[in-house]
């Protein structure tokens, strides 16, 4: 486990690649939302399936594959998205996403703790995305440590 660099200020570019712990105050919480973090594709050539996950750095888009990832020997370039067709009750639902490929998430905004800054320093803030079981655990005014 790498050593953790504990800081009271927001990370800077020099923090990239390091494990950082930030103590801050939550100043805003967003609504709880859901996003599909992966899609199942089927190659029309070899009929094998593979999973493509979303890219958080690109606003959770799921890129369409450009070649078959299920079989190295396959040269397929056309794919169908495999979607679940039942909702557990036996009814068919068109366009339904699989529940096991969806996550809850919530955007929050944190700010440096004003009481721990030098006099005259303006506190900086940063957006943070909470997922899964961390959703709806904090509210504005809470002091948190984010690692």
N, C-alpha and C positions, 0 to 999 in steps of 0.2 A: 504494500500500500504506500503510495507516495505521501510525503509529508504535506500537511495541510497548512496553507498560509492564511492565517486569520487576520482580517482587516476590518476596520470600521468605515472605510471609504469604499466607494464603488470601484469595481475592477477597471483597469486600464489595459491598453494593448500589451503591456509588459506581462500581464497575467495570463495570456493565452498559453495553453499547454500545462498550466499549473492547477492543482486542486486548491480552490479558494473558498473560504467561509466568510460570508458577509453578514454582519448584524445590522438590521435595518427595521424601519417601521412601515407597516402597510398603510398606504394613503388612499388607495382606491381598489375596489374589487369589481370585476365585471360579472356579467351573467354567466351561468353555467351552460355550456354548449356541448354538442356532441359532434365528433368528426370520424369519418371512416379512415382508418390509418393504413389499410391494405386492401388490395383487390386481387381476386383470383382470375387469371387469364388462362385460356385454353388455345393452344396452337392449332390452327385449322389444318396444318400439314400432318403433324405426328399425333395429334389428339392428346398430348400430354399437358398437364396443368402446372402452373407455377404461380407463386405469390409475389406481388410487387408492393413494397411498403412506401408510404408517403415520405416526402423529404421536408423536414421541419424548417430547414433553412430557406425553402422555397414556398412558404406559406401552405405547407401540407398538401401540395399537389402530388398526385400519383402519376408519374410519367408513363406514357404508353410505351411498351417495349418496341424496339426496332428489330430485334431478332429473337429467335426462340432460345429461352434460357433453361428449358427443361432437358434438352438433348443437344449436346455439342455437335452431333452429326447432322442434325436437322437444319435446313436452311430456310425455315418458315419465317415469313414476315407479316402474316395476317393472323389476328388473334380475336377471339370472342371473350367478352367479360362474362364470367360465370357468376350468376346471382342466385341467391336462395329464392325459391318460389313458394315456400310455405311459411306461415307465421307460427307454427307449432300447434295450430288447431286443425290442420288439414286443409285450410282454405288457401287458395293461390293468391299471392300478392305480387303484382307486377312492379319491378324496379326496386324491390326491397333489398337493403343492405344486410349482410350477415351480422347479427349482434355480436358475435365473437371477434369481429374485425372493426369494432367501433369503440371509441373511448370518450369519456367525459373530459372536458377541459375547461379551465377558467383563467382569464387574464387578470393579473393583479399588477399594481404599481407599488414599488417600494421606494423609500427615501432614506438617506443617511440619517442616523439619529442625531437630532439637533443638539441634544444635551452633551454629546461627546465630540462635537466639532469645536475648532478654535473660534474665538470671538470674531464676528464679522465675516465668517465663511458661509457661503450660500450652500445649502444642502443639495446634492445631486440626486436624481431619481433614475429608476431603471424598471423596465417592464419585465415581468416574469410570467411564465405559463405553468400552471399547475395541472397535473393530469391524474386520472384514476382516483385513488383513495385520498389524495391531497385536496381534491376539489371540495369547496365549501367548508374548509377547516379554519380559515382565517377571516377576519373582518377588519375594516378600517380602524386603525389605532393599535392593532396588535404589534408587538415587537417579535420579530422572527429572525432566525439564523438560517441562511440559505447556503448550502454547500454545493 
